Amino acid sequence: MTVTVLTGAGISTESGIPDYRGPQGLWRRDPDYEKLVTYDFYMADPEIRRRSWLMRRDNPAWDAEPNAAHRALAGLPDAWIVTQNVDGLHQRAGSPPERVLELHGNMFGAVCTGCGARSTTREAVDRILAGEDDPACRACGGILKTATVMFGQPLDPVTLNRAIEAAEGCEVFLAVGTSLQVQPAASLVAVAAGAGARLVVVNAEPTPYDHLADEVIRDPVGVAVPRLCASLTS
């Protein structure tokens, strides 16, 4: 049985990483937070960039451990994991890196917006802590950012196309811990359903795609996902 899984912030909350839109989400607690991950604000304002780097420094993902849901998905043979998360927990749980499609990139790498030179988030944060307010690319002097897709940036077309192919080619599609409000990631649900896949939505709150689902589960992901994976492999 071919399985494709789309995961969002809700799968990592049980690992101690806050989500964005949930009842305790970052945007509800700090409406200004969205500016730190919005490309136009980031590129225009050095203070936003500084705050964004420090936000990355303080992200619980540095020390987070995969939870039961991550580990259960890692045990699905030959599954595609399409994730909106940037925390790397699927790989740390044991999912083969080549089977994990990071739609929104990864927070641990950094890239120059000018020349494309690669470095690390840790290096940029260390430079800020050493006194640089807005660390520039060492190669060309351009603006650095984390290797994540910010709001206002397009997704990597190669990664997106691979995700669409995984949605089109699966027999079962699981949407786990995602509000399904961010496009084009959310549209993968409709792609899979349109191709005839059995659709299961696991999310604490209603989503715009629940009406397409064969099953909607509101149980905590740490309970629901291991149970689902066990049924798929039995």
C-alpha positions as CSV (number, residue, x, y, z in Angstrom):
1,M,0.0,0.0,0.0
2,T,1.5,3.3,-1.0
3,V,1.2,6.1,1.6
4,T,1.9,9.8,1.4
5,V,1.7,12.0,4.5
6,L,1.4,15.7,4.7
7,T,2.5,17.1,8.1
8,G,2.1,20.5,9.7
9,A,3.0,22.2,12.9
10,G,0.5,20.2,14.9
11,I,2.7,17.1,14.7
12,S,5.5,18.8,16.5
13,T,3.6,20.5,19.3
14,E,4.0,17.3,21.4
15,S,7.7,17.7,21.0
16,G,7.5,21.1,22.6
17,I,7.5,23.3,19.4
18,P,4.6,25.8,19.3
19,D,2.3,26.0,16.3
20,Y,1.2,29.2,14.6
21,R,-2.6,29.2,14.3
22,G,-3.7,27.0,17.2
23,P,-5.4,28.2,20.4
24,Q,-1.9,28.8,21.9
25,G,-0.3,29.6,18.6
26,L,2.5,32.0,18.2
27,W,0.5,34.4,16.1
28,R,-2.3,34.6,18.7
29,R,0.2,35.4,21.4
30,D,2.3,37.9,19.4
31,P,0.6,39.3,16.2
32,D,3.9,40.9,15.3
33,Y,5.6,37.5,15.0
34,E,4.4,37.1,11.4
35,K,6.7,39.9,10.3
36,L,9.7,37.9,11.3
37,V,8.8,35.2,8.8
38,T,7.5,37.4,6.0
39,Y,10.0,38.0,3.2
40,D,9.2,41.6,2.3
41,F,9.4,42.8,6.0
42,Y,12.6,40.8,6.5
43,M,14.3,42.2,3.4
44,A,13.3,45.8,4.2
45,D,14.2,46.1,7.8
46,P,17.5,45.2,9.5
47,E,15.8,45.1,13.0
48,I,13.3,42.6,11.7
49,R,16.2,40.5,10.4
50,R,18.0,40.7,13.8
51,R,14.8,39.7,15.7
52,S,14.2,36.9,13.2
53,W,17.7,35.4,13.8
54,L,17.2,35.6,17.5
55,M,13.8,34.0,17.1
56,R,15.5,31.1,15.3
57,R,18.1,30.9,18.1
58,D,15.4,30.5,20.7
59,N,13.4,28.0,18.7
60,P,12.8,24.8,20.8
61,A,13.5,22.7,17.7
62,W,17.3,22.9,18.5
63,D,16.7,20.5,21.4
64,A,13.4,18.9,20.6
65,E,13.1,15.1,20.2
66,P,10.8,13.3,17.8
67,N,7.6,12.1,19.4
68,A,5.5,9.0,19.0
69,A,3.8,10.3,15.8
70,H,7.2,11.1,14.1
71,R,8.5,7.6,15.0
72,A,5.4,5.9,13.8
73,L,5.5,7.6,10.4
74,A,9.2,6.6,10.2
75,G,8.1,3.0,10.4
76,L,5.9,3.2,7.4
77,P,7.7,1.4,4.6
78,D,8.4,3.5,1.5
79,A,6.1,6.3,2.6
80,W,6.6,9.8,1.3
81,I,6.6,12.5,4.1
82,V,5.7,15.9,2.8
83,T,6.2,18.4,5.6
84,Q,5.4,22.0,6.1
85,N,7.7,22.0,9.1
86,V,11.3,23.2,9.2
87,D,12.4,21.4,12.4
88,G,14.0,18.2,10.9
89,L,12.2,15.9,13.3
90,H,11.1,13.5,10.7
91,Q,14.7,12.7,9.7
92,R,15.7,12.5,13.3
93,A,12.9,10.0,13.9
94,G,14.4,7.8,11.2
95,S,12.5,8.7,8.0
96,P,14.9,8.4,5.1
97,P,16.0,12.0,4.2
98,E,15.4,11.2,0.5
99,R,11.7,10.4,1.3
100,V,11.1,13.6,3.3
101,L,10.1,16.6,1.1
102,E,10.5,19.8,3.1
103,L,8.1,22.2,1.4
104,H,9.2,25.2,3.6
105,G,12.9,24.3,3.8
106,N,15.0,23.8,6.9
107,M,15.7,26.2,9.7
108,F,19.2,25.0,10.4
109,G,20.7,26.2,7.1
110,A,21.3,29.7,5.9
111,V,21.5,31.1,2.4
112,C,22.5,34.4,0.8
113,T,19.6,36.1,-1.0
114,G,22.2,37.7,-3.4
115,C,24.6,35.0,-4.5
116,G,23.0,31.9,-3.0
117,A,26.0,31.0,-0.9
118,R,25.2,28.5,1.8
119,S,26.1,28.6,5.5
120,T,24.4,27.8,8.8
121,T,21.9,29.4,11.0
122,R,24.2,28.8,14.0
123,E,27.0,30.8,12.4
124,A,24.7,33.8,11.7
125,V,23.3,33.7,15.3
126,D,26.8,33.5,16.7
127,R,27.8,36.6,14.7
128,I,24.8,38.5,16.1
129,L,25.7,37.5,19.6
130,A,29.3,38.6,18.9
131,G,28.1,42.1,18.1
132,E,26.9,42.2,14.5
133,D,23.4,43.6,14.2
134,D,22.8,42.3,10.7
135,P,25.3,39.7,9.6
136,A,25.9,39.9,5.8
137,C,27.1,37.2,3.4
138,R,30.8,36.7,3.7
139,A,31.1,36.1,0.0
140,C,29.2,39.0,-1.5
141,G,27.9,41.2,1.3
142,G,24.3,40.3,0.5
143,I,21.4,39.7,3.0
144,L,21.4,36.3,4.7
145,K,18.3,34.4,5.7
146,T,17.5,31.0,7.0
147,A,17.0,28.3,4.3
148,T,13.3,28.4,4.9
149,V,10.5,29.6,2.6
150,M,9.1,32.7,4.2
151,F,5.7,34.1,3.5
152,G,5.8,35.9,0.2
153,Q,8.4,33.5,-1.3
154,P,7.5,30.8,-3.8
155,L,8.1,27.2,-2.9
156,D,11.0,25.4,-4.6
157,P,9.4,24.1,-7.8
158,V,11.3,20.8,-7.8
159,T,10.2,19.9,-4.2
160,L,6.6,21.0,-4.9
161,N,6.4,18.9,-8.1
162,R,7.8,15.8,-6.2
163,A,5.1,16.4,-3.6
164,I,2.4,16.6,-6.2
165,E,3.6,13.4,-7.7
166,A,3.6,11.7,-4.3
167,A,0.0,12.9,-3.7
168,E,-1.2,11.7,-7.2
169,G,0.5,8.3,-6.8
170,C,-0.6,7.2,-3.4
171,E,-3.4,4.9,-2.3
172,V,-3.7,6.5,1.2
173,F,-3.1,10.2,2.0
174,L,-2.7,11.3,5.6
175,A,-2.9,15.0,6.6
176,V,-1.5,15.2,10.1
177,G,-1.4,18.2,12.4
178,T,-2.0,20.8,9.7
179,S,-4.7,23.5,9.5
180,L,-4.7,23.1,5.7
181,Q,-4.9,26.9,5.3
182,V,-1.5,27.5,3.7
183,Q,-1.4,27.1,-0.1
184,P,-0.1,25.4,-2.2
185,A,0.6,22.7,0.5
186,A,-3.1,22.4,1.5
187,S,-4.1,21.7,-2.2
188,L,-2.1,18.4,-2.0
189,V,-5.1,17.0,-0.1
190,A,-7.4,17.8,-3.1
191,V,-4.9,16.3,-5.5
192,A,-4.8,13.0,-3.6
193,A,-8.5,12.8,-3.2
194,G,-9.0,13.6,-6.8
195,A,-6.7,10.8,-7.8
196,G,-8.7,8.3,-5.8
197,A,-6.7,8.1,-2.6
198,R,-8.3,7.3,0.7
199,L,-8.0,10.5,2.7
200,V,-7.5,10.7,6.5
201,V,-7.3,14.1,8.3
202,V,-5.8,14.1,11.8
203,N,-6.1,17.5,13.3
204,A,-7.4,19.0,16.6
205,E,-9.4,21.8,14.8
206,P,-11.6,21.6,11.7
207,T,-9.9,22.2,8.3
208,P,-11.3,23.4,5.0
209,Y,-10.8,19.9,3.5
210,D,-12.6,17.8,6.1
211,H,-15.5,17.3,3.7
212,L,-13.2,15.4,1.3
213,A,-11.9,13.1,4.0
214,D,-12.9,9.4,4.3
215,E,-12.1,9.8,8.0
216,V,-11.5,12.8,10.3
217,I,-9.7,12.2,13.6
218,R,-9.5,14.7,16.4
219,D,-7.5,12.6,18.8
220,P,-4.0,13.9,19.8
221,V,-1.5,13.1,17.0
222,G,0.7,11.1,19.4
223,V,-2.2,8.7,19.9
224,A,-3.9,8.8,16.5
225,V,-0.9,8.5,14.3
226,P,0.7,5.3,15.8
227,R,-2.7,3.7,15.8
228,L,-3.2,4.6,12.1
229,C,0.3,3.4,11.1
230,A,-0.3,0.1,12.9
231,S,-3.5,-0.4,10.9
232,L,-1.8,0.4,7.6
233,T,1.1,-2.1,8.2
234,S,-1.0,-4.9,9.7
